[in-house]
């Protein structure tokens, strides 16, 4: 295994991680949590 193989493996692992984060962020299960977090700056002190 030479340096080029390691770079290919690292690139593929990074790409798979990126796709995983995208799927997690766009999942319908997380929509309510993200909506609540997006509105936090607009809520008053209570």
C-alpha positions in Angstrom: 0.0 0.0 0.0 1.6 3.3 -1.0 0.7 6.9 -0.3 -1.7 7.2 -3.2 -3.9 4.3 -1.8 -4.0 6.0 1.6 -5.1 9.3 0.0 -7.8 7.5 -1.9 -9.1 5.8 1.2 -9.0 9.1 3.2 -10.9 10.8 0.4 -13.6 8.1 0.2 -14.0 8.1 4.0 -14.4 11.8 4.1 -17.0 11.7 1.3 -19.0 9.0 3.0 -18.9 11.0 6.2 -20.1 14.1 4.4 -23.0 12.2 2.8 -23.9 10.8 6.2 -24.0 14.3 7.7 -26.2 15.5 4.9 -28.6 12.6 5.4 -28.7 13.2 9.1 -29.3 16.9 8.7 -32.1 16.5 6.1 -33.8 13.7 8.0 -37.5 14.3 8.8 -36.9 13.1 12.4 -34.6 16.1 13.1 -36.9 18.7 11.6 -38.6 19.7 14.8 -35.3 19.9 16.7 -33.8 22.1 14.1 -36.9 24.3 13.9 -36.8 24.9 17.6 -33.1 25.6 17.5 -33.5 28.1 14.7 -36.1 30.0 16.6 -34.1 30.3 19.9 -32.6 33.7 19.1 -36.1 35.2 18.6 -37.5 34.0 21.9 -37.6 36.5 24.7 -36.3 36.0 28.2 -38.9 34.2 30.2 
